[in-house]
């Protein structure tokens, strides 16, 4: 399966990293949307996180990870599902999400 991009790299053991994103079509207010990330982690169940809408008119949203959410391993598959609340659901898939071991 092709990978769209390596979007971010985090460190295993981080306790509150935030993954900030933007729905960047330039003219869509996402205020009432539900946005869900699913991350397939090595040796772990799929992690599902619901986004916080930070600035709906600007398309800004973010996911906050809790302690233990981030497991080290290369090429973790990620998808982001967008639900506009009126029956429109679409999913971006094949996104590479990297988590590395701590250096010290």
SEPA-210712 format. One line per 3 residues: number of its first residue (from 1); their letters; for each residue x negated, y, z negated of N, C-alpha, C, O. Coordinates in steps of 0.02 Angstrom, whole numbers, plus 32768, in hexadecimal, padded with zeros to 4 digits. Layout:
<nulums>
NUM	a	X/Y/Z/X/Y/Z/X/Y/Z/X/Y/Z | ...
</nulums>
This chain:
<nulums>
1	xxx	7FD6/7FC6/8000/8000/8000/8000/7FD4/803E/8000/7FA6/8042/7FD7 | 7FDE/806E/802C/7FB5/80AA/802D/7FC1/80D6/7FF0/7FF8/80D6/7FD4 | 7F8E/80FA/7FDC/7F93/8127/7FA3/7F97/816E/7FBD/7F70/8182/7FE9
4	xxx	7FC6/8195/7FA4/7FCF/81DA/7FBA/7F93/8204/7FA3/7F74/8226/7FCC | 7F84/8203/7F63/7F4F/822D/7F48/7F40/8216/7F01/7F6A/81F8/7EE0 | 7F03/8225/7EE9/7EF5/821D/7EA2/7F09/825F/7E83/7EE9/8293/7E8E
7	xxx	7F3F/825D/7E5D/7F5C/829C/7E45/7F3B/82B8/7E07/7F34/82F5/7E01 | 7F25/828E/7DDB/7F04/82A4/7D9E/7EDF/8269/7D80/7EF0/822F/7D8C | 7EAD/827A/7D58/7E89/8247/7D32/7E8C/825B/7CE8/7E7D/8294/7CD6
10	xxx	7E9F/822B/7CBE/7EA4/8236/7C76/7E76/8205/7C53/7E56/81DB/7C72 | 7E72/820C/7C11/7E46/81E2/7BE9/7E70/81B8/7BB9/7E9C/81D2/7B96 | 7E62/8176/7BB7/7E85/814A/7B88/7E7A/8163/7B41/7E43/8179/7B30
13	xxx	7EAE/8161/7B19/7EA9/8177/7AD4/7EBC/81BF/7AC9/7EC5/81D5/7A90 | 7EC4/81E6/7AFF/7EDD/822A/7AF7/7F22/8226/7AD7/7F49/81F9/7AE5 | 7F31/8256/7AAC/7F6E/8251/7A85/7FA7/827E/7A9C/7FE0/8271/7A89
16	xxx	7F9B/82B1/7AC3/7FD3/82DB/7ADA/7FC3/82FD/7B1E/7FD0/8339/7B24 | 7FA9/82DA/7B4E/7F9D/82FB/7B8E/7FDF/830A/7BB2/8010/82E5/7BAA | 7FDF/833F/7BD8/801A/8353/7BFE/8008/8351/7C48/7FD4/836B/7C5C
19	xxx	8033/8333/7C6F/802B/832E/7CB8/805C/8360/7CD7/8098/8352/7CD9 | 8043/8398/7CEE/806D/83CD/7D0B/806F/83C6/7D57/803C/83BB/7D77 | 80AB/83CD/7D72/80B6/83C5/7DBA/80E4/83FC/7DD3/8101/8422/7DAB
22	xxx	80EB/8401/7E14/8118/8432/7E32/813B/8412/7E6E/811C/83F3/7E99 | 817D/841B/7E6F/81A5/8406/7EA9/81A0/8441/7ED9/81C5/8472/7ED3 | 8173/843C/7F09/815C/8477/7F2D/8179/8480/7F73/8154/848E/7FA3
25	xxx	81BA/8479/7F7A/81D7/8488/7FBC/81E7/84D3/7FC3/81F9/84EA/7FF9 | 81DF/84F9/7F8C/81E4/8541/7F8F/8229/855F/7F86/8230/859C/7F7F | 825E/8536/7F86/82A0/8554/7F81/82D3/8529/7F5B/830F/8532/7F65
28	xxx	82BC/84FA/7F31/82EA/84CE/7F0E/82E5/84DA/7EC3/82AF/84D5/7EA5 | 831E/84E9/7EA4/8322/84F1/7E5C/832E/84AC/7E3D/8361/848C/7E4B | 8300/8494/7E15/8305/8450/7DF7/831F/8452/7DAF/8318/8420/7D8B
31	xxx	833C/8489/7D9A/8351/8492/7D54/837B/8458/7D3A/8370/8441/7D02 | 83AA/843F/7D61/83D8/840A/7D49/83C4/83C5/7D60/83EC/8396/7D5B | 8389/83BD/7D79/8372/837C/7D92/8358/8350/7D5A/8345/8369/7D25
34	xxx	8358/830F/7D66/8336/82DF/7D3B/82FC/82C3/7D64/8305/82AA/7D9B | 82C0/82C9/7D48/8284/82B3/7D6B/8262/827F/7D3F/8253/828C/7D05 | 8255/8244/7D5B/8239/820D/7D35/81FA/81F3/7D56/81F8/81E7/7D93
37	xxx	81C5/81EA/7D2E/8188/81CB/7D47/8185/8184/7D2D/8196/8176/7CF3 | 816F/8157/7D58/8163/8111/7D44/811B/8101/7D57/8106/810A/7D90 | 80F5/80E8/7D25/80AF/80D9/7D30/80A3/808F/7D21/80B0/8078/7CE9
40	xxx	808B/806B/7D53/807A/8025/7D4A/8033/8021/7D31/8003/8031/7D55 | 802C/800C/7CF2/7FEB/800C/7CD0/7FCF/7FC5/7CCD/7FF5/7F95/7CCA | 7F8C/7FBE/7CD0/7F6E/7F7C/7CCE/7F7E/7F58/7C8C/7F6F/7F71/7C56
43	xxx	7F9B/7F1C/7C92/7FA8/7EF3/7C57/7FDC/7F0E/7C27/7FE1/7EF7/7BEE | 8003/7F40/7C3C/8035/7F5F/7C11/8077/7F63/7C36/8079/7F5E/7C73 | 80AE/7F6C/7C11/80EE/7F78/7C33/80ED/7FBB/7C58/80C4/7FE6/7C48
46	xxx	8119/7FC3/7C87/811E/8002/7CAB/8132/8039/7C79/8161/8031/7C53 | 810E/806F/7C7B/811C/80A9/7C50/814C/80D7/7C75/8140/80E9/7CAE | 8182/80EA/7C55/81B3/8117/7C72/81B8/8156/7C48/81C2/8152/7C0B
49	xxx	81B0/8190/7C68/81B3/81D0/7C46/81E3/81FE/7C6A/81E3/8201/7CA8 | 820C/8223/7C45/8238/8255/7C61/8217/8299/7C5B/81FB/82AA/7C27 | 821A/82BF/7C91/81F9/8300/7C93/821F/8335/7C6B/825B/8331/7C62
52	xxx	81F9/8365/7C54/8214/83A4/7C3A/8215/83D5/7C75/81E2/83DC/7C97 | 824C/83F6/7C80/8250/8429/7CB4/8235/8469/7C95/8255/8487/7C6A | 81FA/847E/7CAB/81D9/84B8/7C8D/81F2/84FA/7CAA/81FB/852B/7C86
55	xxx	81FE/84FC/7CEB/8218/8537/7D0E/823E/851E/7D4B/8222/8515/7D81 | 827F/8513/7D41/82A8/84F5/7D76/82A7/851B/7DB8/829C/84FD/7DEC | 82B3/855E/7DB7/82B3/8583/7DF6/8270/8580/7E1B/826E/8583/7E59
58	xxx	8239/857A/7DF6/81F6/8576/7E15/81E3/852E/7E27/81B2/8523/7E4A | 820B/84FC/7E10/81FC/84B7/7E1F/81C9/8496/7DF2/81AE/8462/7E03 | 81BB/84B4/7DB8/8187/849A/7D8B/81A4/8468/7D59/81D8/8475/7D3A
61	xxx	8182/8430/7D53/8196/83FD/7D23/8157/83DB/7D08/8122/83E0/7D26 | 815E/83B8/7CCF/8124/8397/7CB1/813A/8359/7C8B/8173/8353/7C75 | 810A/832C/7C84/8113/82EF/7C5C/80E0/82F2/7C23/80A6/8302/7C2E
64	xxx	80F6/82E3/7BE6/80CA/82E2/7BAC/80C0/8299/7B97/80F1/8274/7B8E | 8082/8285/7B8F/8072/8241/7B7B/8065/823E/7B30/8047/826B/7B13 | 807B/8207/7B12/8070/81FC/7ACB/8032/81D1/7AC0/8018/81B3/7AEF
67	xxx	801B/81CE/7A82/7FE2/81A4/7A71/7FF1/815C/7A86/8026/8142/7A75 | 7FC3/813D/7AA9/7FCB/80F7/7ABF/7FEA/80F0/7B03/7FEB/80B9/7B1F | 8004/8126/7B20/8022/8122/7B63/7FEE/8116/7B99/7FFC/80F2/7BC9
70	xxx	7FB3/8133/7B92/7F82/8130/7BC7/7F51/80F6/7BBC/7F2D/80F5/7B8A | 7F51/80C7/7BEB/7F28/808B/7BE8/7EF5/8090/7C20/7F07/809C/7C5A | 7EB5/8086/7C10/7E81/808B/7C43/7E89/8056/7C79/7E9E/801E/7C6C
73	xxx	7E79/806A/7CB5/7E7B/803D/7CEE/7E81/8064/7D2F/7EA0/8099/7D30 | 7E64/804A/7D63/7E63/806C/7DA3/7EA5/8063/7DC9/7EC6/8030/7DC2 | 7EB7/8094/7DF0/7EED/808F/7E20/7F31/807E/7E04/7F54/8055/7E20
76	xxx	7F44/809C/7DCE/7F85/808F/7DB2/7FBB/80AB/7DE0/7FBA/80E6/7DF1 | 7FE9/8080/7DF5/801D/8096/7E22/8050/80C1/7DFD/8065/80B2/7DC5 | 8063/80F7/7E1E/8092/8126/7E00/80C7/8138/7E33/80BA/813F/7E6E
79	xxx	8105/8140/7E1A/813A/815C/7E44/815E/8191/7E1C/8162/818D/7DDE | 8178/81C3/7E3E/819F/81F7/7E1F/81E3/81F8/7E40/81E9/8200/7E7D | 8218/81EF/7E17/825C/81EE/7E30/827D/8231/7E20/827B/8249/7DE8
82	xxx	829C/824F/7E53/82BF/828E/7E4C/830A/8281/7E54/8320/8264/7E86 | 8332/8297/7E23/837B/8290/7E26/8397/82D7/7E1F/8390/82F7/7DEB | 83B7/82EE/7E55/83CF/8333/7E55/8412/833C/7E31/842D/8373/7E30
85	xxx	842D/8305/7E15/846B/830A/7DEE/84AA/8309/7E17/84E1/8309/7DFB | 84A4/8307/7E59/84E0/8306/7E84/84DE/82CC/7EB5/84FA/82D0/7EEC | 84BC/8296/7EA0/84BA/825B/7ECA/847C/8256/7EF6/8473/8224/7F19
88	xxx	8452/8288/7EF4/8415/8287/7F1C/83DA/826E/7EF3/83C2/8291/7EC7 | 83C3/8232/7F02/8389/8215/7EDF/8355/8203/7F14/8365/81E3/7F46 | 8317/8217/7F08/82E1/8201/7F32/82A3/81F6/7F08/829C/8212/7ED2
91	xxx	8276/81CC/7F21/823B/81B8/7EFA/81FC/81C2/7F23/81F7/81AC/7F5C | 81CB/81E3/7F05/8188/81E6/7F21/8161/81AB/7F05/8160/81A2/7EC8 | 8143/8184/7F2F/811F/8148/7F18/80D8/8149/7F33/80C3/8177/7F56
94	xxx	80B2/8115/7F20/806D/810C/7F37/803F/8144/7F21/8012/8159/7F46 | 804A/815D/7EE5/8021/8191/7EC8/7FEF/8170/7E99/8003/8148/7E6F | 7FAF/817F/7EA0/7F7C/8161/7E75/7F73/818B/7E37/7F69/81C8/7E3A
97	xxx	7F76/816B/7DFE/7F70/818C/7DBD/7F37/816A/7D99/7F3A/812D/7D8C | 7F02/818F/7D87/7EC6/8171/7D6B/7EC0/817F/7D20/7ECE/81B7/7D09 | 7EAD/814C/7CFA/7E9D/8154/7CB3/7E5A/8132/7CA7/7E52/80F7/7CB7
100	xxx	7E2A/8157/7C8D/7DE8/813B/7C81/7DDC/8131/7C36/7DFF/814D/7C0C | 7DAA/8108/7C27/7D96/80FD/7BE1/7D75/813C/7BC6/7D5B/8165/7BEC | 7D78/8145/7B84/7D54/817D/7B64/7D09/8172/7B6C/7CF2/8139/7B6E
103	xx	7CE3/81A8/7B70/7C9B/81A3/7B7B/7C73/8198/7B3A/7C3A/8183/7B3C | 7C91/81A7/7B02/7C6A/81A3/7AC5/7C84/8176/7A91/7C66/8170/7A5C
</nulums>
